[in-house]
Amino acid sequence: MAKARNDKRNITLRHIKEMKEQLRKLSVNGEAVYCGSFEDPKQEESFLEHILFMEGVGAQPLFDLLEKGGVRLPPAGDMNDFQLHDKLWEIINGMALLGCYLSSTDHLSDRQLYAALWDEILREPVSVLPHNPRAACHIDILGGCSSEDLQIRLKYYADEDERLSWANEFPDEAIPPHEELPYDRDRHLPSPNYGCSGSMSRSRQ
């Protein structure tokens, strides 16, 4: 039992040393990125993992991470609607296991959302820390804030107060008539179970 504890402690200390070296290489002058001490190596390990997460160290495309986890990602054209629906939810749940969560999807059909994921979103590098829900990565489908994204948000997602505020702030811009969302997916999407508040939001570029 004592040997097992020592082995775990040595693994933790080695991981801490490796992370400190990664952070040193990130610093401008090669100096330590933080000063401080931790009585518990596990706390220090968690702290360093947070810093590396926020720095985007080791970022990989979600496409690659999902495939490594055993999720096959065929092109949309290779599946009928029933197969695509099941595959889409396999991807969504796989992303949640990696600490990545979608929002603002109810204006898209299953096939449109799958295409957005397969063509773009899953190809973008992201840092994930799946064992820590406080580091959850939120991917807003409309987070790119393009003109098209804003029009879709105003059309489908904005309430009357937001639409009125937008009209007052930008009187020269046309606001599309409100329409009900054509799909009902968002309320069923997985979401992080925070032990306490805190998360990282990610906008689409």
Secondary structure, DSSP 8 states (H G I E B T S, - for coil): -HHHHHHHHHHHHHHHHHHHHHHHHHSSSS--S-----SSHHHHHHHHHHHHHHHTTT-EEHHHHHHHTT-----GGGS-HHHHHHHHHHHHHHHHHTTEEEE--TTS-HHHHHHHHHHTGGGSEE---TT-GGG-EEEETTTT--HHHHHHIIIII--HHHHHHHHHH-TTS--------S---GGGS-----SSS--EEEE--
